Structure formats: C-alpha cells, structure tokens
Amino acid sequence: MNILVANDDGVYAPGIQALAQALKPLGRVVIVAPEGERSGYSSALTLDRPLRPMQVAEDVWAVNGTPADCVYLSMNGLFDFEFDLVVSGINSGANLGDDVLYSGTVGAAFEGRLMKHAAIAVSLAGANVRSYDRPEDYAQAAQWVHDFIAQGIPTLPERHIFNINIPDVEHIKGVQLTYQGRRLQSKPISSHVDPRGRQVYWIGLAGEAVTEPKKNQQQLQSDFFAVAHGFVSITPIQMDATNYDVLHALQQKIADM
C-alpha cells in the first residue's frame, strides 16, 4: 500500500514524523507537507503563484504551499505512482465541531477523498498542553492510527473522510463514533494600534464548545463530548453540505407557489 502523509503544521512537525514512522510497516509512506506551519488554511489551493516541491529526504517533500496543495500535487503528477490512502496529521491540537471548516489538517484529508480508502484526518487533542511537547505522546497516538488502519479501514461512501481526535494518550478510555459538535459564537475581535499608528485587529478566540449530549442522535455523542471524557472520537464527515430535509421542504413550498 502507498500511503501519502500530509499536515498543516509543517514537514518537520513532530506529529507528522511520528505518524510516518508508525505507518511504515503498512507499506511505502511518503510525506508531502508544507515547508512551514499553514494552520487554518482549510482546503485552500494556491492559484496565484507556482508551487515548488523540494525533496528534503528520502520520500519526504516540502512544498511552499497549503496542506491541500500538497495532496493535490501528490495525486496529480508529482509522482509516477498512485496512492491508496491519504492520512493527514498528526495535528498539534484538536479539530472538533465547527473547527473542521478552518482546519488545514481536515482540508488536506478532503483532497484525498477519492482515494481507494477513506482519507483520514488525525489530531492530538490532549487534555493539557504538555501533550504537544512530548514526542512519546505523538508516538502513542501514531501507533493508535497504525492499528486502526491495520485492522481494516471501515468503508465510507464516496467523498467522505474520517476525522479522528485523540485525547490525552495516557488516559484513553476507549473509542466512540461521534457526530460533529458545535461551538457557541466566537469571542469578539481585539482592536489595537500598532507602533506606526495603524489600526490592527486580532481574530477572537473560538467560542465555547457545546459538550452536552444531543437528543435524538441514536445514543451518539458529539466529538467534543467524547474527547472531553477521554475517548478517541471518530467522525465520518462529507463534502456534500446540502441539507436535504430543508431542500425537500423548499421544493414542496416552491411547488405550491
């Protein structure tokens, strides 16, 4: 199996290095990742300048572009072979609920949505900041991803991916299939004046997560709820954002006009 590994934290980030090492027993693993951090780029592609992939080690490439650029190039001519699976991560921090709209980790995985196997986005949520500073935490999370793939990736419909968030690796209680949670409204922007007298703004912090169980979801919990209680969260997410219930209701309403 040929496995493409990408991320949004950069080609030298500890998460991607641990992930590539853990997946090598499963086949050929190729890293193609941004040359530096590109968090928050979602599925953005670079269209206003050329991209420059540079090989920095055997089967390791750095790209002066976005996470999605890395996967797009890899699938469309950068190599003379095809990939069977795209794994994006391991991200330093969670990608839960509404955050997937902005996530470069998830954006890279979505570029692999037409692979032979469902693409996977992986984030190390962790219960505290120290998880992001310890290589052994990434190694344990990467081993979990290896085992998940080795057991056989569950089949998803076309254009779906798995969004996986791993909590503090020292206290994992199990695995839960989850639905995508939501956040409350974001915090206000912060306005300042820079040393040259110009008005500048900082984007506000994300809104608080809603962790209460949602009713009428076949006993499923949200990704926020699962991670907050020590479970690995596995959420199938899709490209098609159409609300078919609303669509059908609108069809009937328009037909009656």
Number of C-alpha atoms within 10 A of each C-alpha: 13 16 20 27 29 35 36 32 24 24 24 15 19 22 27 30 20 21 28 25 14 21 21 15 12 14 10 14 24 20 27 28 35 25 22 17 19 20 18 19 21 23 21 16 15 13 9 6 7 9 15 11 19 13 13 11 9 8 12 18 21 22 21 18 24 30 36 29 25 29 27 16 16 23 20 11 10 13 10 8 11 17 19 16 22 30 30 32 33 34 30 25 19 21 26 27 18 16 18 19 15 16 24 31 33 35 27 33 33 28 22 28 22 17 18 14 21 25 27 28 30 31 26 26 27 24 18 10 12 10 20 19 11 11 14 14 21 26 22 16 25 26 17 17 20 19 14 12 16 12 8 9 14 10 11 15 10 14 17 22 29 24 25 27 27 29 27 23 22 13 12 15 15 11 14 19 16 23 22 19 21 18 16 11 11 12 12 12 11 11 12 12 10 10 7 6 8 8 10 10 11 10 11 12 12 14 14 12 16 16 18 11 15 15 9 7 11 7 9 16 21 26 28 27 23 26 27 17 15 21 23 26 30 24 22 17 18 15 11 8 7 8 8 9 9 10 11 11 11 12 11 11 10 9 8 7 5
